Amino acid sequence: MMKMINPQLSVSKQKGAAVLLVSIVLLVGVTLITIFAARIGVMDQRIAANEYRHKEAQAAADAALEQAASFITNNTGLYDGTVGGTYPWVACTGGYAALFPCTNGGVTYDLAYDGDLTTTTTIESLQLGSTAVELSSGVSSNTYLTYTSSGDTLNAIGRGESLDGTGNAYAQISYTQVALLTSEEVPPIMTPIIELGGTFTIVADPNGGGKGVPVSAWVSTFDTSGGVGSWQTCQLDAFLDNSGSICSETLTDADSWKFCDCDGDRLSESGDVNYDIVQADPGDFPPSVLSYLFPSFDSFSDVWAIADEKLTTCTGLEALASGWTTSHIVAVDGDCTMPSNSIIGSRDGPLILVVSGHLKINANSDFYGIALGLSDVTLNGGVKVHGSLLAEDSTKLTTGGYTQVYDEFVLGSIVEDLSDVGLAKQKYSWTDIQP
């Protein structure tokens, strides 16, 4: 009899084949996942590297704008946009017309700045075609200036390049001509809250509210929580010295005003607040006293950018201002304490003093100009401010005989010297998208 062979595999052999198949599938899956993860990792590295190179280039482009801002601030005559004038503007015509920055994407400018400024300023070259200058990091940065007659716009353009030269970035901002100071009246005192306590005198602007309408202060709120004190306001012709003479007509900035007082008719006094102290409705009082004085500015940094003198304290301010024959803007980034018995400024050389911190004027001092405190203001005994006192926060007119004097000579000098138009960045004009 023939022997039969069972064609079926044993159970153990079937299990082995299944395990092998599963192992192969898992190995293939792990391999695919590894390859996918590696590709994702490479992509992430490329993206991160691209982002880093872009940030490097963009920082250089933005640095170019800051350098241009420094140059423009110190050379406002650039805004004249005159070919053949003081600054080397060239017309975007002929061979220049097709060159950058005369033609910038889909935009064509009228003039381009063509001059190497490295010999006169620490900022990099600003010139047509711009020579790249390396920043301290080694990153390349280029700066360009253009001018558009339509709308009288000065444009600063920055181009940056990453360290390896593969990343590029663009930035642009525009400047326009603005009035530096408000065209409105600046009252002797302007503050949101005034504490009507202590001992003080205010000599009103005789026409602050219109011809023949005196204004001593413009406030939003009276604060009498500290008591009404002993104070008065009066007209210029009632502010007399001990001989009966009108102080504003007989005294100069070289004379002592310590014997002057409201000896004639008074406009307002303790317990009797009249129309010369204007209390505005909360919605009518300017939201920012700084922006009221400087209509194109929003913050202290804007004032700092155009200030004639930039200080961190008021130490030495009296000596600094003693020789001035024209008005100056002084910005103090910090606290400002004026020592006792000092004379700051003069009628011919007054100052607009803007203080970011605490403004304190000590006893028996005379200040000529407009003082603007962005924090708290303290005025000690015997202080006389010839001009205006402005404050963003509440102002306490302290005990000790503080006097605020409207001085048409001081304010007239400021208007004459500082009312000229200046240059300011156009709001929302910054862009990193090339036309």
C-alpha positions in Angstrom: 0.0 0.0 0.0 1.3 3.5 -1.0 2.1 5.9 1.9 0.2 9.3 1.8 2.0 12.6 2.6 0.0 15.4 4.4 0.4 18.6 2.3 -0.6 20.9 5.2 2.2 22.8 7.0 2.6 22.3 10.7 1.0 24.8 13.1 4.4 26.0 14.2 5.6 26.7 10.7 2.4 28.7 10.0 3.0 30.8 13.2 6.6 31.5 12.1 5.5 32.8 8.7 3.0 35.1 10.4 5.5 36.5 12.8 7.9 37.1 9.9 5.2 38.9 7.9 4.3 41.1 10.8 7.9 41.9 11.5 8.5 42.9 7.9 5.4 45.2 8.0 6.5 46.8 11.2 10.0 47.3 9.9 8.7 48.9 6.8 6.4 51.1 8.9 9.1 52.2 11.2 11.4 52.9 8.3 8.7 55.1 6.6 8.0 56.9 9.9 11.8 57.5 10.4 12.2 58.8 6.8 9.1 61.0 7.3 10.3 62.4 10.6 13.8 63.0 9.1 12.2 64.9 6.2 10.1 67.0 8.6 13.1 67.7 10.7 15.1 68.9 7.7 12.1 71.0 6.7 11.9 72.5 10.2 15.6 73.3 10.1 15.2 75.0 6.8 12.2 77.0 8.0 14.0 78.0 11.2 17.1 78.9 9.2 15.1 80.9 6.8 13.3 82.7 9.6 16.6 83.5 11.3 18.1 84.8 8.1 15.0 86.9 7.6 15.1 88.3 11.1 18.8 89.1 10.6 18.0 90.9 7.4 14.9 92.7 8.8 16.8 93.9 11.8 19.4 95.4 9.4 16.7 97.0 7.3 15.0 98.5 10.4 18.4 99.7 11.7 18.8 101.5 8.4 15.5 103.4 9.1 16.7 104.3 12.6 19.9 105.6 11.1 18.0 107.6 8.5 15.8 109.0 11.3 18.9 110.2 13.2 20.1 112.0 10.0 16.7 113.5 9.1 16.2 114.8 12.7 19.5 116.7 12.5 19.0 117.8 8.9 15.4 119.0 8.6 16.5 121.1 5.6 16.3 117.9 3.6 12.6 118.6 3.3 13.3 121.4 1.0 13.8 118.8 -1.7 15.9 121.2 -3.8 18.1 120.0 -6.6 21.4 122.0 -6.5 20.7 123.2 -3.0 22.4 122.5 0.3 21.7 118.8 0.1 22.7 116.7 -2.9 19.3 115.7 -4.2 19.2 114.5 -7.8 16.2 114.4 -10.1 14.9 111.0 -11.0 15.3 111.7 -14.7 17.5 110.4 -17.5 19.8 107.7 -16.5 18.6 107.8 -12.9 15.0 107.2 -13.7 15.3 103.4 -14.0 17.6 103.0 -11.0 16.5 102.0 -7.5 15.4 103.9 -5.5 14.1 106.3 -8.1 12.0 103.4 -9.4 10.9 101.2 -6.5 8.7 98.4 -7.7 5.6 100.1 -9.1 6.4 103.5 -7.5 8.5 106.3 -9.1 9.9 109.1 -6.9 10.8 112.6 -8.0 14.2 112.9 -6.2 16.8 110.7 -4.7 19.5 111.6 -2.2 23.0 111.2 -3.7 25.6 111.9 -1.2 28.1 110.1 1.1 27.6 111.3 4.7 30.2 109.1 6.4 32.5 112.1 6.9 29.9 114.1 8.7 27.9 111.6 10.6 28.3 108.3 12.3 25.4 106.7 10.3 26.1 104.7 7.2 26.1 106.0 3.6 22.9 107.4 2.1 23.4 107.6 -1.6 21.8 106.6 -4.9 22.7 103.0 -5.4 23.8 102.9 -1.8 27.1 101.4 -0.8 26.5 98.6 1.7 28.0 99.3 5.1 28.5 96.5 7.7 26.9 96.9 11.1 28.9 95.8 14.2 27.4 92.3 13.8 28.7 92.0 10.2 25.2 92.2 8.8 24.9 94.4 5.7 22.5 97.4 5.8 21.7 100.0 3.1 19.8 103.3 3.6 18.1 105.4 0.9 16.2 108.7 0.9 13.7 109.8 -1.7 11.4 112.7 -2.1 7.9 113.0 -3.6 6.7 116.4 -4.6 3.1 115.3 -4.6 2.2 115.5 -1.0 5.7 116.7 -0.1 6.7 113.4 1.4 10.2 112.4 2.4 10.8 108.6 2.3 13.4 106.6 4.1 14.1 103.2 2.7 16.1 100.5 4.4 17.5 97.3 2.9 19.1 94.5 4.9 21.0 91.4 4.1 21.7 88.4 6.3 25.2 87.4 7.3 25.5 84.7 4.7 24.0 86.9 2.0 21.0 84.6 1.3 18.4 86.6 3.2 17.1 90.0 2.2 14.6 92.4 3.8 13.0 95.7 3.1 11.5 98.5 5.3 10.2 102.0 4.5 8.7 104.9 6.4 7.6 108.3 5.3 8.1 111.8 6.9 6.0 114.9 6.3 6.1 118.5 7.4 4.2 119.3 10.6 3.7 122.3 12.8 5.7 121.7 16.0 3.6 123.7 18.5 -0.1 124.1 18.9 -1.8 127.0 17.2 -4.2 127.3 20.1 -3.7 129.4 23.2 -1.5 127.9 26.0 -3.0 129.0 29.3 -0.8 129.9 32.3 -1.8 126.6 33.9 -3.1 123.5 32.2 -3.7 120.3 34.1 -6.4 117.7 34.4 -6.7 118.2 38.2 -5.7 121.3 40.1 -5.5 121.3 43.9 -6.9 124.7 45.0 -5.1 124.6 48.3 -2.0 126.3 49.6 -0.7 129.8 48.9 -0.3 130.8 45.3 -0.9 133.6 42.8 -1.8 133.3 39.1 -1.5 136.2 36.7 -4.0 135.6 33.9 -3.5 135.7 30.1 -5.7 138.8 29.4 -7.0 137.4 26.1 -6.8 133.6 26.7 -10.5 133.1 26.1 -10.8 135.6 23.3 -10.2 139.4 23.2 -10.6 140.8 26.7 -11.5 137.4 28.3 -8.8 136.4 30.8 -7.8 132.8 31.5 -5.7 131.8 34.5 -6.0 128.0 34.3 -7.7 125.4 32.2 -8.6 122.2 34.1 -10.9 119.3 34.1 -11.4 119.0 37.9 -11.0 121.1 41.0 -9.6 119.4 44.1 -10.3 121.1 47.4 -9.8 118.1 49.6 -6.8 119.8 51.2 -8.7 122.9 51.9 -9.1 126.1 49.9 -5.9 127.7 51.2 -5.1 131.3 50.5 -4.7 132.1 46.8 -5.8 134.7 44.2 -5.7 135.4 40.4 -5.6 138.8 38.8 -4.9 140.7 35.6 -1.5 141.9 34.5 -2.3 145.5 35.4 -3.2 144.4 38.9 0.1 142.5 39.5 2.0 145.3 41.2 5.3 145.7 43.1 5.6 147.5 46.5 5.9 150.9 44.7 2.6 150.4 42.9 4.2 149.8 39.5 2.9 147.2 37.1 5.5 144.4 37.3 5.2 143.2 33.7 5.9 146.7 32.4 8.7 147.8 34.6 10.7 144.6 35.4 12.9 142.4 33.2 14.3 139.0 33.6 17.3 140.6 35.3 15.2 142.0 38.1 13.8 140.5 41.3 10.0 139.9 41.2 9.8 138.9 44.8 7.8 142.0 45.8 5.1 141.6 43.1 1.7 140.5 44.1 -2.0 140.8 43.1 -2.6 144.2 44.8 -5.4 145.4 42.5 -8.7 143.8 41.6 -8.8 140.0 41.8 -10.4 137.7 39.3 -10.7 134.7 41.6 -9.6 133.9 45.1 -10.0 131.4 47.9 -13.6 130.3 48.1 -14.6 132.3 45.0 -13.7 130.6 41.8 -14.7 132.6 38.7 -14.7 132.3 35.0 -11.0 132.9 34.5 -10.3 129.4 35.9 -11.9 127.3 33.1 -13.3 124.0 34.2 -13.9 122.0 31.0 -16.3 119.1 30.7 -14.4 115.8 31.0 -15.0 115.0 27.4 -13.8 118.4 26.2 -10.5 118.5 28.1 -7.6 117.2 25.9 -6.8 113.5 26.6 -3.1 114.4 26.5 -1.6 117.7 27.5 1.6 116.8 25.7 -0.3 116.2 22.4 -2.1 119.5 23.0 1.2 121.4 23.1 2.8 119.2 20.4 -0.1 118.3 18.0 2.0 115.8 16.0 3.5 114.0 19.0 2.0 111.1 21.1 4.7 110.4 23.7 7.8 111.6 25.4 10.0 109.7 22.9 8.7 112.0 20.1 9.8 115.1 22.1 13.1 113.4 22.9 13.8 112.9 19.2 13.6 116.6 18.3 14.9 118.1 21.6 17.7 120.7 21.4 19.0 119.4 24.7 18.6 115.8 26.0 19.3 115.4 29.7 18.7 112.8 32.4 18.6 115.3 35.3 18.4 119.1 35.7 21.8 119.4 37.3 23.6 122.2 35.5 20.5 123.4 33.6 20.8 126.9 34.9 24.3 127.3 33.6 23.4 125.6 30.3 20.5 128.0 29.7 22.3 131.1 30.9 23.8 132.0 27.5 20.8 131.2 25.3 19.4 134.0 23.2 16.8 131.9 21.4 14.2 129.4 22.6 15.2 125.8 23.2 13.4 122.5 23.7 14.8 120.6 26.7 13.8 116.9 27.3 14.7 115.3 30.6 14.4 111.5 30.7 14.0 111.1 34.5 13.4 113.4 37.4 14.1 117.1 37.3 14.9 119.1 40.5 15.8 122.7 40.1 17.8 124.1 43.0 16.7 127.0 45.2 17.5 130.5 44.2 18.1 129.6 40.5 17.1 131.4 37.3 16.4 129.1 34.5 16.1 130.7 31.0 15.3 134.3 30.1 12.8 136.3 28.1 15.0 136.1 25.0 16.1 132.5 25.7 13.1 130.7 27.2 12.8 127.0 27.1 10.1 124.3 26.7 11.1 121.9 29.4 9.5 118.4 29.1 10.2 116.1 32.0 9.3 112.4 31.9 9.6 112.0 35.7 9.0 114.1 38.8 9.3 117.9 38.1 10.3 119.8 41.2 11.2 123.6 41.3 12.6 124.6 44.7 12.2 127.8 46.6 12.9 131.3 45.3 13.6 130.2 41.7 12.5 131.9 38.5 11.7 129.8 35.4 11.2 131.4 32.0 9.3 129.3 29.5 6.8 126.4 29.4 7.3 123.6 31.9 5.5 120.3 31.1 5.6 117.5 33.7 4.5 114.1 32.6 4.4 112.8 36.1 3.8 114.7 39.4 4.8 118.3 39.8 6.0 120.0 43.0 6.5 123.7 43.4 8.0 125.0 46.6 7.8 128.4 48.3 8.7 131.5 46.3 8.8 129.9 42.9 7.9 132.1 39.9 7.1 130.6 36.6 7.1 133.2 33.8 5.1 131.6 31.0 3.1 128.4 31.5 3.0 125.3 33.6 1.5 122.2 32.1 1.0 118.8 33.7 -0.4 115.4 32.6 -1.3 114.4 36.1 -2.8 116.4 39.0 -0.9 119.5 40.0 -0.5 120.7 43.6 0.2 124.4 43.9 2.0 124.2 47.2 2.2 126.4 50.1 4.9 129.0 50.3 3.9 131.6 47.8 4.2 130.0 44.3 3.5 132.5 41.5 2.5 131.8 37.9 2.9 134.8 35.7 1.6 135.2 32.1 4.5 136.7 30.2 3.9 137.7 26.6 7.6 138.2 26.0 8.4 134.7 26.9 5.6 133.1 25.0 6.2 135.4 22.0 9.9 134.3 21.9 8.8 130.6 21.9 6.3 131.2 19.1 8.8 133.1 17.0 11.7 130.6 17.5 9.9 127.3 17.6 6.7 127.6 15.6 8.4 126.7 12.4 7.4 123.5 10.8 9.4 120.4 11.4 9.5 116.8 10.2 7.6 113.9 11.7 7.0 110.3 10.8 3.7 109.8 9.2 1.5 107.5 11.3 1.1 104.0 10.0 3.5 104.6 7.1 6.0 101.9 8.1 5.9 98.9 5.9 8.1 95.9 5.1 6.5 95.2 1.8 8.3 96.6 -1.2 6.0 98.2 -3.8 
